[in-house]
Every structure is written in structure tokens, then in C-alpha cells.
Amino acid sequence: MLPKKAMLSRTPPMGWNSWNTFGSNINEELIRNTADNMVAKGFLEAGYNYLVIDDCWSEMKRDENGRLAASKEKFPDGMKAVADYVHSKGLKFGMYSCCGTRTCAGYPGSFEYEYIDAETFASWGIDFLKYDYCLRPTISDGKHLYRKMAMALRRAGRDILFSACNWGADNVYDWIRSSGAHMFRSTGDIVDNWDSIKNLYRSQMEKGPYSGPGCFNDMDMLVVGMYGKGNVGFGGCSEEEYRTHFALWCMFNSPLMIGCDINNISDSAKELLQNKDLISINQDPEGRQPYLANNTNGDRHTWIKPMANGEYAIGYFNLSDNRTDVLLHFWDIGVPSLSGYGVELYDCFKHEVIGVFKDFYNPIIEAHGCAIYKAKVVKL
Ligand code: GAL
């Protein structure tokens, strides 16, 4: 049986993933509580519809039929029951495997079991598979293994979003879209601190042309709201840095997979992750990547992203360690004042129009901070 819908990632996928906070420390109760809170706290309504269990969910060995089996200790009711619960909340359910013989944490991988595993996942009712890149036999070719699992999923009789995770390695940009994957990790692993965010962002500055509807560059799961706690909580970020992190992921059309503990989320993290204006930039139906319109000193950047309604998202980012202004001359984006036009700016954090500007706009921005606007070209 073939899947019903062809297009599972018209816009960047959104959801929650267990890895960043919980690592191997996952179980049925956590997943049920998270499903409850994704709905009760407004995340589903904001667009976060995939709940994904990462590595460490299975028994250490396949069962007597060669099938993957959920850990009896962590998931005593089995994965079908967990999937049913997640679905009963109106969410979609995602799981994890690896194209090697073992997952990165040492659990059984899908190498040479691709078809049988795709069938197992479909029989449990999963809607999303994250597929990792560890422990591949050295003779195997990564792209072949992703193509194989994509094919196994496409014939499994269910719409399953395929989330490739090979960390941007082995020229993935050249072959991933044609494999059938719907999103792909184009970066190494994120950890919860400013250096990690800055480095991941810098690594993606030239990767825009590879991302678009159908298959999006994935800059890795969000660390917003972790405050240095949990599996990848190496130091934590300030609120300013979390805002910049989320705004960058939104401007770059990265999938938005929340990584903090939604059950105990802070008000500020919840407000940021549910910022409708930033989410609408990320989810813009045209899925265009931004271009770099200005780069001052290598650490003050302005990005422009054309949107489907004729407006532009403009992101000013201050990567430097000082409070400073960040400049954009409208000439550089095609709006000279001699033309008789200027730019009206709507602030995506204040949620209001801040004015019409002629020639240029250069907000003062805190160290590691940003300012994000939706811009209209208007007659002066
Ligand atoms: C890494 C992957 C992480 C996480 C981890 C699980 O390779 O990039 O996102 O899935 O494996 O072991």
C-alpha cells in the first residue's frame, strides 16, 4: 500500500524530541505527560505537532523474530499503546533508529533490517522516523543506506516523515533531497551554550540553497528553556541568547523541535517558543531561505527573507560580545529612497509596527542579541 499524501514537509516540521533533556532517561510516563502538556500548554495549537522519542527506547536485543522490541522496563505497555495515547491527544508520534548495526547509544540499529523495521514502525502507528548515522560497517555507503530506509518507509503503508541525521557529513547536501528524506541534519550536535549556537549558525550561512519545501536543512533540536540542565545542558544560555537561537532557526527555516522539558517549562521559554510572528516566518509557505544583506566586522549580520505575502522578514543579529548597533542600508536590499519608497517595520518581539524608515535602520542590540522585523515596502 502506498502512502496517502506525498508531501509531509511543505513547511519545516515542528515538535518535541526527548534527547536534549532526557537522553536515555525516557519512559512511558514521561511521554504521556509530555503529550498532555504539549496540548494543555498550547504547543500543539502553536504548530508543534510531532512528539518524538529519540535513542534508547528499545531492548538491547531484537526479539525472536528479529524485530525491534520496546524496553519492557521503560515502556511496559509497548509502543503501540504509547502511539495510541499520543494520537488520542491529536499529536503525531515519532521514533528513532540508526542506519548502522547499533544506534549511537549502543541499541540495535536497522542495518540490513530496514524493511522489517519500517513494517514494525508502521504497525505501531508512527508518523516520523529520525535516522542516525553511527556504527555503519566501513564498507557501507551512507547515501545508499538512507535511500534504502526511505524506500522501506515509502512502501510501509503509512505516511512517515523521514528525518535524516548524518550531521552534514559525506556531501549530504548533494544526495539527501533525492533520497526522499523530508528533513536532514546539516550540523553536528547542539549543546546548550552560546558557542554551540554561534558555531552551528555560522556553519549554515552558506547552506541556504539546499533547503526548501519537501526537504529542509535541520540545524538540530532547540535548547531554548534548558538553562544548562539535562543531557546536553553544557553551561546554558541567557534569555537573550535563547531569543537569538530561536530567531535564527526561524529565519533559516530549520525544523523546530523543542528540546527542553515541556512539563516544567519556564514562562519565558514558553512565550518565546510560541512567538506567533517568529513561527510564521519559519512556516512561511514559500519556504525561501534568507540572504545575507550586510556583514559588519564579521559579527553583525542582517538577513533578508522574502515571504509569500509580499513582505520580507529582516533579522538583525549581533554575535559580538558588546552592545552595539547593527546596520542595514535599504539601498542594499533594493529600496533606494530616491525611488520614493521606504520600509515599514513590524517588531516580532513587541508585536507592533515601530515606524516607517528611509535609507537605513540600525537598531542598538545587546551582545548576542537580535531584532526581528516583518517589513513592507511603502511609498514615502
Ligand atoms: C546523535 C544525534 C543526536 C541524538 C544522539 C542519540 O548522533 O545527532 O541528535 O539522536 O545521536 O544517541
Residues whose N, C-alpha, C, O or C-beta is under 5 A from the ligand:
A	BS01	GAL	W19 D54 D55 C104 A105 D132 D189
